[in-house]
Amino acid sequence: MEFVDKKKIAMAAAVRAAVGVNTCQGGKYIKKKKEENGQKSVIPHKQGFYEKYIKRPLDIVCSAMALILLSPIMLVTALKVHFDVGTPVLFSQRRIGKNNEEFNLLKFRSMTEDRDDNGIYLPDSERITKFGQIIRTMSIDELPSLFNIIKGDMSIIGPRPLPVRYLDRYTKQQLRRHEVRPGLSCPSIIDGRNDQAWEKQFEGDIWYVDHVSFLVDLKCIIGTVRIVLSHKGATASDGGSRGEFIGTASVDDLMADSEGNYMKIENG
């Protein structure tokens, strides 16, 4: 019996030692990965009852009602855009959605197709038309995005969807803005729309991801209406679009594509 007890004790000690070694090694590995990334660990948000069961159905109902009520305005806008800048009347661009999935964002066109001698688009401030400035200021150009909401690409409230070329330029923390569907408006937009630093907007986006609720969405909708009516921050200070987001990329590694967008150069 004494021999058996000693044997059991030895086996138990060996197991504890093995577990201890593995745990320690695992801890060192995790710590090493954090140090290599130079970033704090990120814990994805957990969906609450509102986000999980109510937000999406509410988006569909509200967007459908908005399309019905605003259809006369959208029809008049489409006709005016047709005579203003020609066809197509809708602007479509690939944007980043929930879980980094891409989708085609729809808007009314507000700019001409004018290019320079090298075939590159002129600055937005030189291409935007008077009518385009009006529909941007009043956010009427965003109305076609209601179709994106019904389709499931977007939500009424959520971080604004940005171009696909920005995806590789985010920090790990900034990527958290894609844990929820992008939206027509977001609390971070209310703080400045197009007249604020990218980093400040992203901080507001992450705050929203961690605080999604009916009350937050309601406050954001009310705040958005106030901002739209005041015409504050609809465009950048120069009258065009906001400057390019550089993020973790190097300015030396960026170039303009055929559409005048800054694209990261692929090595090799």
N, C-alpha and C positions, 0 to 999 in steps of 0.2 A: 504493500500500500504506500509505504513511504517512497519507494522508487517511482510509482505511478504518479504520486502527487508532485514529486520533483520534476517528472517529465512534463506534466501538465503545466507546471509553473514556467518551465523553460520554454514551452511552446507559446504560452500566453505572452511571455516577455518578448519572444521573437516577433509575434504578431504586432505587439505594441510598438516595437522598435521599427518594424517595416512601415507601419502606418505613420509613425512619427517622421520617418525619413521622407516618405512620399509627400506628406503634408508640407513639410518644410521646403522640399524641392518645388512643389506646386506654388507655394507662396513666393519663393524666389523668382519663379518664372513669371508669375503675374506682375510682381513688382518690376521686374526687368522690362516687360513689355510696356508697362506704363511709362517707365523712364525713357525707353526708346522712342515712344510716341510723343513724349513731352506733354501729354494731356491728361487731365483727370478722367477717371472712369465715368462713363455715361450710362445712366440707368433710364431706359425708355419709359415713357409715361404709361400708366395703366388707364384704360378707358373706364370712365365712370358710367353710371346708368344713362345719363342724358346722351353722352357721345355714342354709346353702344346701341341704344334702342330708339332714341327720339330724334337726334340731330339729322340723320339722313332722310327719314320720312318727311320731316319738317322742311328740309331743303327742297325736296321734290314738290311738295304742295305749294310752298311759297313761290318757287321759281315758275311753276306752271301758271299760277295766278298772276304773277308779274308779267309773264309773256302775253297773257290775254289782255290785261289792262293796258300794257304799254305797246301793244302791237300797232296802233295808229302812229305813235311816235317813231317806232322802228321802221315802219313803211315809209314815212315822210323822210326820215334820215337816209334810208337806202336810196331813195330817188335823188335826193340832194347830193349824196356822195357820188352817184353815177354821173351826174352832170358836172360835178366838181373835179373829180380825179379819174373818172372813167370806171371801167370794170377790171377786175371784180370789185364789188363793193365791200366785201369782207376781207379782212387781213387774217391770215392763218400762220401760226408759227409754232414750232415744237417747243414745249415747255416741260419742266420737271414737275411731276405730281407726287402723290403719296407713294412711299416706299421707293422713291427715285424712278418711278415708271414715267415714261414720256407720253404726252398727248398733244393734240393740236388745239391750241387756244384760238378762239374766234373773237374778233373785234371788228368794228366798222373802220374802214380805212380813213386816215386823217392826213396823209401825206402823199405827195407826188412821187414819181419814180425817177426824178432827175438825178443824173450821175455826172461825174467829172470826166475829163478826157481819158482817164485810165479805166473808166467803167465802174468806179466806186461811187456808191451813193453819197450825195452831198449831206452835210450835217442836218440833223432833224430840224433845227431851227430855221434852215433855209428851205426845207421841203414841206413843212406843215402849212396848210392853207388856212385862210381866215375861218372858213366853216369848220375845218379840222380843229382849230384852236378852240372854237366854241364847244364842239361836242366833247373834246377832251376836258375842258374846264368843268363842264356839267356832268362828266363821266357817262355821257350817252354812248360814247364809243365802246363802253364795256357791256352794253346790253346783250349783244349776241352771246356773251359768255354764259348767259342763263341756260343756253342749250348744253353747255359743258357741265353745268350743275345737274341738270336732269339726267344726262348721260352717266354721271357718276365720276367724272374727271375732277370736279371741283365741289366746293361747298360755298354757301353764302358768306360765311365767316371762316377765315383761315389765312395762313401766310400767303402772300402774293406769289403766284407761279412765275418763276424766272427762266431765262433761256437755258437750254441744255448745256451750252458751252461753259456755264458757271459751275457745273457739278463737280469737276475736279479741283476747283479752287476753294471749296469750303474747308473749314476745319472740321474735326470730328464733331465738335459741339454744334457748329452751325448746321451740319447735316441733319440734326434732330428736327429741324423745321419741316422735314419731309415725313415725319411720323404721322401727320394728319393730312387730310385733303387740303390743297390750296384753296384760297377763297377770293371773292370779289373784293373783300375788305378785311382788315385785321386791326387789332388795337395798335400795332406798331405803325400802321399807315396813318392813323388819326394823329399821331405825334408829329407828322411832317410830310406825309405822302412822298413826293419826289424831291423834296427839299431837305433831306436829312442824310446823314452818313449811313453807308451800307451796314456797318457794324452795329450802329444803334438800332436799325430796323431788325437785324437778325436777333439782337438781344430781346426785342419785343416779341419776335416770332416764337422764340424758345419759351418765353414767359407764357405765351398763349397755349403752347403745346402742353405745358404743365398745369394750366388752369382752365381748361375747356369746361364751360358750364353754360346753362341757359341764360343766367344773369349776365355773364361776361359777353355772350353773343348779343344779347338785347342791348346792352350798353354800347357795344360796338356799332350796331345798326343805327342807333340814335346819334352817336357821335359822327358816323359817316354821313348821315343826312345833313348835319350841321356843317361839316367840312365842305361837302359838295355845294351847299347853298352859299357858303362864304367864298367859294372858288379858291381856297387857300391851298398852295402847294400842288396844284394840278400838273404843273410842269416845273422843270428845273429853272433856276434863276435866269438862264439865258433864253428861256422860252421853248427849249427843246426837251430832249430826254435827259435823264440823269447820266452822269459819267459811267464809264465801264467799271464793273466790279473786278478788281484784280485778285484780291484774296491771297491765297498761298502761292499763286503763280508769280513768275518773274516777268517784269515788264519787257525784258529783253527777249522773252520766249513767246511774246504775243505778236500777232500780225492781223491785218484786216483781210477778211475774205471778200468775195465778189459782191457781197451785200453791204460791205462797210462795217461788218461786225468783227470784233476782235476775237480771234481764234488762237488757241494754244497750238504751237508747232509740235507735231509729233516727231520724236527723235527716232532715227533709224529708218 
